[in-house]
């Protein structure tokens, strides 16, 4: 791994791309190296900040009904889990039409290739 402030090396980028099974052209590699270098530089800036007085969080704050942030220890409330009509463009399609549009299917279910 790079030391703080160091640029991403070509070998590291190519190794990471290979592990992610990405084939990169020289142009893509140069662009990614620059973009990742900028991100690493930003991470270095964040690491340099003094956060000793900041309490750790377990979830992102959520605004409550008053516009105030949710600051309790419990997670923010979730919406109720109720069935409702879809607002998507497929809202009027039947289940059979949706399965047919998905491509591969078996016994009325969408099938996907095994990945493991």
C-alpha positions in Angstrom: 0.0 0.0 0.0 1.2 3.5 -0.6 2.5 5.8 2.0 0.4 9.0 2.7 0.9 11.5 -0.1 2.3 8.9 -2.5 0.8 8.5 -6.0 -0.7 5.3 -7.1 1.8 3.2 -8.9 1.2 1.6 -12.3 1.9 -1.9 -10.9 -0.7 -1.3 -8.1 -3.3 -0.1 -10.5 -2.7 -3.0 -12.9 -2.8 -5.6 -10.1 -6.0 -4.1 -8.7 -7.6 -4.0 -12.2 -6.6 -7.6 -12.7 -8.2 -8.7 -9.4 -11.3 -6.8 -10.4 -11.1 -8.5 -13.8 -10.9 -5.2 -15.6 -9.1 -4.9 -18.9 -7.8 -1.3 -19.1 -6.4 0.5 -22.1 -3.3 2.7 -21.5 -5.6 5.8 -21.8 -8.1 4.3 -19.2 -5.2 3.4 -17.0 -3.8 6.9 -17.0 -7.2 8.5 -16.3 -7.9 6.0 -13.5 -4.4 6.5 -11.9 -5.1 10.3 -11.9 -8.6 10.0 -10.4 -7.5 7.5 -7.8 -4.5 9.7 -7.0 -6.9 12.6 -6.3 -9.0 10.4 -4.1 -6.0 9.2 -2.1 -4.9 12.8 -1.7 -8.3 13.7 -0.4 -8.2 10.7 2.1 -4.8 12.0 3.3 -6.5 15.4 4.0 -9.3 13.7 5.9 -6.8 11.6 7.9 -4.9 14.8 8.9 -8.0 16.3 10.5 -8.3 16.3 14.3 -11.5 14.5 15.1 -10.6 13.7 18.7 -13.7 15.6 20.0 -16.1 14.1 17.6 -18.3 11.2 18.8 -18.4 8.1 16.6 -21.6 7.5 14.7 -23.3 4.2 13.8 -25.6 5.5 11.1 -26.1 8.7 9.1 -28.2 11.4 10.9 -31.8 11.6 9.5 -33.9 14.7 9.7 -37.0 14.3 11.9 -40.4 15.9 11.3 -39.1 19.3 12.6 -36.2 19.5 10.2 -33.9 18.6 13.2 -31.4 15.8 12.8 -32.1 12.4 14.4 -29.7 12.4 17.4 -30.9 9.5 19.5 -29.2 6.2 20.0 -31.9 4.2 18.2 -31.7 3.9 14.4 -33.9 6.3 12.4 -37.5 5.2 11.9 -38.3 3.3 8.7 -41.3 3.6 6.6 -44.0 1.0 7.0 -43.6 -2.1 4.8 -46.9 -2.1 3.0 -47.7 -3.1 -0.6 -48.5 -0.3 -2.9 -48.7 0.2 -6.7 -45.5 0.7 -8.5 -44.7 4.0 -10.1 -42.4 2.4 -12.6 -43.1 2.1 -16.3 -43.8 -1.6 -15.8 -46.6 -0.9 -13.3 -49.3 -2.2 -15.6 -47.4 -5.3 -16.8 -48.6 -8.7 -15.5 -46.2 -11.0 -13.7 -46.0 -13.2 -16.7 -45.1 -10.2 -19.0 -42.3 -9.2 -16.6 -40.9 -12.7 -16.4 -41.1 -12.9 -20.2 -39.2 -9.6 -20.6 -36.5 -10.8 -18.2 -35.1 -13.3 -20.7 -34.3 -16.7 -19.2 -37.0 -18.2 -17.0 -38.1 -21.5 -15.5 -41.5 -22.3 -14.0 -42.5 -18.7 -13.9 -39.3 -17.5 -12.2 -36.5 -15.4 -13.6 -33.3 -17.5 -13.8 -29.7 -16.2 -13.7 -26.4 -17.8 -14.3 -24.5 -19.4 -11.4 -21.7 -17.1 -10.2 -20.1 -19.2 -7.5 
